[in-house]
Amino acid sequence: MDILTLSFLLPVLLYTISTTITPGPNVLMVTASGMNFGVRRTLPHINGIMIGFLTLNLAVASGIGAILLAIPQLHWALKILGSIYLLWLAWKIATAGEVKSTGHKPEPFKWWQAALFQVINPKAWAMAITGIAAFSLPGDAYWPSALAVAFAFAVMTYPCSIVWAVAGAQLRRWLQDPAKRRLFNGFLGALTALSIVFILM
């Protein structure tokens, strides 16, 4: 089967778009970043997501995903570690925009921070494992098809993340009142914390 055929590429693109644009830790953080820092300052965060997620997909294609599925304890350790980190991120999102006692304002994610986050992002692992397992082809077509899935994720991550960053930036115009912005940041932080429930389930 030729991986360049529409019958292969269309389902891959539909899967990558639907899973990348729907709410999850990355979407919530990019939306909060867009609102608090603007789209331009959020671009390194989006670049990091794209780089980290591409690397994660390549790691899954190389067999790491199969190891996680074969050893449930490792899978649970990843979920717990990711959940603890998400709680910390939820707090950071909820308090974004506040000036700390040191006088320093919060900063947007750097690209490498966003890239490293994908290692403990349970949704990213689920997307990568499911995508590679569902769309990779056997035999000699395995690596070409797995690479196609990995790069499809990387390509679609950028525009889908931009959509949410722009949405966050637009919300900033409506939330000029600092009290309302703090309330909305708290709401996004609560949603991030709530996502842990679905991760652990």
C-alpha positions as CSV (number, residue, x, y, z in Angstrom):
1,M,0.0,0.0,0.0
2,D,1.4,3.4,-1.0
3,I,1.4,5.7,2.0
4,L,0.9,8.7,-0.4
5,T,-2.5,7.5,-1.4
6,L,-5.6,9.5,-0.2
7,S,-7.0,6.4,1.5
8,F,-4.0,6.4,3.8
9,L,-3.3,10.1,4.3
10,L,-6.9,11.3,4.8
11,P,-7.7,9.2,7.9
12,V,-4.2,10.1,9.3
13,L,-4.9,13.8,8.9
14,L,-8.4,13.6,10.3
15,Y,-7.1,11.7,13.3
16,T,-4.2,14.1,14.0
17,I,-6.5,17.2,13.6
18,S,-9.2,15.9,15.8
19,T,-6.9,14.8,18.6
20,T,-4.6,17.8,18.4
21,I,-7.3,20.6,18.4
22,T,-9.5,19.1,21.1
23,P,-8.9,20.3,24.8
24,G,-6.1,18.7,26.7
25,P,-3.1,20.0,28.7
26,N,-1.4,21.5,25.7
27,V,-4.5,23.3,24.5
28,L,-5.3,24.7,27.9
29,M,-1.7,26.0,28.4
30,V,-1.5,27.5,25.0
31,T,-4.9,29.3,25.5
32,A,-3.7,30.6,28.8
33,S,-0.4,31.7,27.3
34,G,-2.1,33.4,24.4
35,M,-4.3,35.4,26.9
36,N,-1.6,36.3,29.3
37,F,1.3,36.9,26.9
38,G,-0.1,37.3,23.4
39,V,0.3,35.1,20.3
40,R,3.9,36.2,19.4
41,R,5.3,35.4,22.9
42,T,3.4,32.0,22.8
43,L,5.1,30.9,19.6
44,P,8.2,29.3,21.3
45,H,5.7,27.3,23.4
46,I,4.0,26.0,20.3
47,N,7.3,25.3,18.6
48,G,8.3,23.2,21.7
49,I,5.1,21.3,21.6
50,M,5.7,20.5,17.9
51,I,9.3,19.4,18.5
52,G,8.5,17.4,21.6
53,F,5.5,15.7,20.1
54,L,7.4,14.7,17.0
55,T,10.2,13.3,19.1
56,L,7.7,11.4,21.2
57,N,6.0,9.9,18.1
58,L,9.4,8.7,16.8
59,A,10.2,7.2,20.2
60,V,6.8,5.3,20.2
61,A,7.5,4.1,16.6
62,S,10.8,2.8,17.8
63,G,9.2,0.6,20.4
64,I,8.9,2.6,23.6
65,G,5.1,2.6,23.3
66,A,5.0,-1.2,23.2
67,I,7.2,-1.3,26.4
68,L,4.7,1.0,28.2
69,L,1.8,-1.2,27.2
70,A,3.6,-4.4,28.2
71,I,4.6,-3.1,31.7
72,P,1.5,-1.5,33.3
73,Q,3.6,-0.3,36.3
74,L,5.6,2.0,34.0
75,H,2.4,3.3,32.4
76,W,1.0,4.1,35.8
77,A,4.2,5.8,36.9
78,L,4.0,8.0,33.8
79,K,0.4,8.9,34.7
80,I,1.2,9.7,38.3
81,L,4.3,11.8,37.4
82,G,2.4,13.6,34.7
83,S,-0.6,14.3,37.0
84,I,1.7,15.8,39.7
85,Y,3.3,18.1,37.2
86,L,-0.1,19.0,35.8
87,L,-1.2,20.1,39.3
88,W,1.8,22.4,39.4
89,L,1.0,23.7,35.9
90,A,-2.6,24.2,36.9
91,W,-1.4,26.4,39.8
92,K,0.9,28.3,37.5
93,I,-2.0,29.0,35.0
94,A,-4.4,30.0,37.8
95,T,-1.9,32.5,39.1
96,A,-0.6,33.8,35.8
97,G,-0.4,37.5,35.4
98,E,0.1,38.2,39.1
99,V,3.2,40.0,40.2
100,K,5.1,37.9,42.7
101,S,6.6,39.2,46.0
102,T,10.0,39.2,44.3
103,G,8.6,41.7,41.7
104,H,9.0,39.3,38.8
105,K,6.1,38.6,36.4
106,P,5.4,35.1,35.1
107,E,7.1,34.2,31.8
108,P,5.7,32.1,28.9
109,F,7.0,28.6,28.4
110,K,10.3,28.4,26.6
111,W,10.4,26.0,23.7
112,W,12.5,23.4,25.5
113,Q,10.2,23.5,28.5
114,A,7.2,22.7,26.3
115,A,9.1,20.0,24.4
116,L,10.1,18.3,27.7
117,F,6.6,18.5,29.0
118,Q,5.5,16.1,26.2
119,V,7.5,13.3,27.9
120,I,5.1,13.4,30.9
121,N,2.0,14.5,29.0
122,P,-0.3,11.4,29.3
123,K,-2.6,12.7,26.5
124,A,0.4,13.0,24.1
125,W,1.4,9.4,24.9
126,A,-2.1,8.2,24.3
127,M,-2.3,10.0,21.0
128,A,1.1,8.8,19.8
129,I,0.6,5.2,20.8
130,T,-2.9,5.0,19.3
131,G,-1.8,6.9,16.1
132,I,1.2,4.7,15.4
133,A,-0.6,1.5,16.3
134,A,-3.7,2.3,14.1
135,F,-2.0,3.7,11.0
136,S,1.5,2.2,10.7
137,L,1.7,-0.5,8.1
138,P,3.5,-3.9,8.4
139,G,6.7,-5.0,6.7
140,D,8.8,-2.7,4.6
141,A,6.1,0.0,4.8
142,Y,6.3,0.3,8.6
143,W,8.8,3.1,8.9
144,P,7.5,5.2,5.9
145,S,4.0,5.0,7.4
146,A,5.1,5.6,11.0
147,L,7.1,8.6,9.9
148,A,4.1,9.9,7.9
149,V,2.0,9.7,11.1
150,A,4.7,11.3,13.2
151,F,5.2,14.2,10.8
152,A,1.4,14.6,10.3
153,F,1.1,15.2,14.1
154,A,4.0,17.7,14.0
155,V,2.5,19.6,11.0
156,M,-1.1,19.7,12.4
157,T,0.1,20.7,16.0
158,Y,1.2,24.1,14.8
159,P,-2.1,25.4,13.2
160,C,-4.2,23.8,15.8
161,S,-2.2,25.4,18.6
162,I,-2.2,28.7,16.9
163,V,-6.0,28.6,16.8
164,W,-6.1,28.3,20.6
165,A,-3.4,30.9,21.2
166,V,-5.3,33.4,19.0
167,A,-8.5,32.5,20.9
168,G,-6.7,33.3,24.2
169,A,-5.4,36.5,22.8
170,Q,-8.9,37.5,21.8
171,L,-10.2,36.7,25.2
172,R,-7.6,39.1,26.6
173,R,-9.4,42.0,24.9
174,W,-12.6,41.1,26.6
175,L,-10.9,40.6,29.9
176,Q,-9.2,43.9,30.4
177,D,-10.3,44.0,34.0
178,P,-7.5,42.3,36.0
179,A,-10.0,40.8,38.4
180,K,-11.9,39.1,35.5
181,R,-8.6,37.9,34.0
182,R,-7.6,36.4,37.3
183,L,-11.0,34.7,37.4
184,F,-10.6,33.2,33.9
185,N,-7.0,32.1,34.7
186,G,-8.4,30.3,37.7
187,F,-11.0,28.7,35.5
188,L,-8.3,27.4,33.0
189,G,-6.2,26.3,36.0
190,A,-9.2,24.3,37.4
191,L,-9.8,22.7,34.0
192,T,-6.1,21.7,33.8
193,A,-6.4,20.1,37.2
194,L,-9.7,18.4,36.3
195,S,-8.0,16.8,33.3
196,I,-6.0,14.7,35.8
197,V,-9.3,12.8,36.6
198,F,-9.6,11.7,33.0
199,I,-5.9,10.8,32.8
200,L,-6.1,8.5,35.9
201,M,-9.3,6.9,34.7
